[in-house]
Amino acid sequence: MGKTGRTAQTTSQPAGGWLFKEEPDHYSYADLERDGTALWDGVKNNLARQHLRDVRPGDRVLYYHTGNERAIVGEMRVTAGPQAGTAGDDPKAVAVTVAPVRRWPQAVTLQMIKNDPLFADWELVRLPRLSVLPVSAEQWRRLAQLGGVS
């Protein structure tokens, strides 16, 4: 990721959205709340970049803290993108702009997700290094329930 960046999701997710991952020591949800908006960039993985290219303004995004936390902690909305990334030496770089929507009342941990059969085939579980991935409407509803979001 760039200095202030994250990732988004595909338009084939009608009522779902995206999940973007970031190391909270690098750029946390609290940092996004403080800044108001952030350019989500620095994505290197080809599949994650493909997903990011499918993100559209207005798309909903779950903010996932990686590292020791490994949990969904909040929700963002895409305000602009996709656009060329800030890595001038990488013509395939892509970025989107995001803004905070709300911090979730309860973090939804990776362990909670792995314990729920609904998520057995989800990319978050199957491809743990992927930093941008789609969230189906059904998955979003269950995650919001686990996170205490009405």
C-alpha positions in Angstrom: 0.0 0.0 0.0 1.0 3.6 -0.4 1.3 6.1 2.3 -2.5 6.5 2.5 -4.0 3.8 0.5 -6.4 0.9 0.4 -8.3 -1.3 -2.1 -11.9 -2.1 -3.3 -14.2 -4.6 -5.0 -16.0 -5.7 -8.2 -19.2 -4.4 -9.7 -20.5 -8.0 -10.0 -21.3 -7.7 -6.3 -24.8 -6.1 -6.4 -25.6 -5.7 -2.7 -22.3 -6.9 -1.2 -19.1 -5.0 -1.5 -15.4 -5.4 -1.0 -12.9 -6.1 1.7 -9.5 -4.2 1.8 -6.7 -5.4 4.1 -4.1 -3.2 5.7 -1.5 -3.5 8.5 -2.9 -1.2 11.3 0.7 -0.2 12.1 1.0 1.1 8.6 -2.5 2.7 8.2 -5.3 1.9 10.6 -9.0 2.6 10.5 -8.4 5.3 13.1 -5.9 7.0 10.6 -8.7 6.9 8.0 -11.1 8.5 10.4 -8.6 11.2 11.2 -7.8 11.9 7.6 -11.3 11.8 6.2 -10.2 10.2 2.9 -7.3 8.1 1.7 -5.9 6.9 -1.6 -5.8 3.1 -1.5 -2.8 2.1 -3.6 0.3 0.0 -3.5 -1.5 -3.2 -4.4 0.9 -5.6 -6.1 -0.9 -8.9 -6.5 -2.5 -9.3 -9.9 -5.8 -10.7 -8.7 -6.1 -8.0 -6.1 -5.4 -5.4 -8.8 -8.1 -7.0 -11.0 -10.6 -6.7 -8.1 -9.5 -3.1 -7.5 -10.1 -2.2 -11.2 -13.7 -3.4 -10.7 -14.4 -1.1 -7.7 -16.7 1.9 -8.4 -17.5 5.1 -6.6 -20.2 4.4 -4.0 -19.1 0.7 -3.4 -19.0 -0.4 0.2 -15.7 -1.7 1.6 -14.9 -3.6 4.8 -11.7 -2.4 6.5 -9.7 -5.4 7.7 -6.7 -5.0 10.0 -4.0 -7.6 9.2 -1.0 -8.5 11.5 -1.8 -9.4 15.0 -5.4 -8.2 14.9 -6.7 -10.1 11.9 -10.2 -8.6 12.1 -12.8 -6.5 10.2 -13.0 -3.2 12.2 -15.0 -0.8 10.1 -16.7 0.1 6.9 -15.6 2.6 4.1 -17.1 3.9 0.9 -15.3 4.4 -2.4 -15.4 8.0 -3.4 -13.3 7.9 -6.5 -11.6 5.4 -8.7 -10.2 3.4 -10.2 -7.3 5.5 -11.2 -3.6 5.2 -12.0 -1.6 4.3 -8.9 1.1 6.5 -7.5 4.0 4.2 -8.4 5.3 6.0 -11.4 7.5 3.1 -12.4 4.6 0.6 -12.5 2.2 1.2 -15.4 -0.2 -1.5 -14.0 -0.6 0.2 -10.6 -4.2 1.1 -9.7 -5.7 3.1 -6.8 -9.1 4.2 -5.5 -10.1 6.8 -2.9 -12.0 5.8 0.2 -13.7 7.5 3.1 -14.8 6.1 6.5 -18.4 5.2 7.0 -18.4 3.8 10.6 -16.3 1.8 13.0 -18.0 -1.5 13.8 -19.2 -2.0 17.4 -17.4 -5.4 17.5 -14.4 -6.5 15.5 -15.1 -9.6 13.4 -12.0 -11.7 13.8 -10.6 -14.1 11.3 -11.2 -16.9 13.7 -14.9 -16.0 13.9 -15.0 -16.0 10.1 -13.2 -19.4 9.9 -15.6 -20.9 12.4 -18.7 -20.0 10.3 -19.5 -22.4 7.4 -20.8 -19.6 5.2 -17.2 -18.4 4.7 -15.5 -21.8 4.0 -15.0 -21.0 0.3 -14.4 -17.2 0.7 -11.2 -15.8 -0.7 -10.3 -14.4 2.7 -10.0 -17.9 4.0 -8.7 -19.7 0.8 -6.3 -17.0 -0.3 -5.1 -15.3 2.9 -2.5 -13.1 1.2 -5.0 -11.4 -1.1 -5.5 -7.8 -0.1 -8.6 -6.8 -2.1 -11.5 -9.2 -2.4 -15.2 -9.3 -3.1 -17.9 -9.8 -0.4 -21.2 -11.2 -1.5 -24.5 -9.7 -0.2 -25.0 -12.8 2.0 -21.5 -12.6 3.4 -21.9 -8.9 4.1 -25.1 -9.5 6.0 -23.6 -12.2 8.2 -20.4 -10.2 8.8 -22.5 -7.1 9.8 -24.5 -9.4 12.2 -21.3 -10.7 13.8 -19.9 -7.1 14.0 -23.0 -5.8 15.8 -24.1 -3.6 12.9 -27.9 -3.3 12.5 
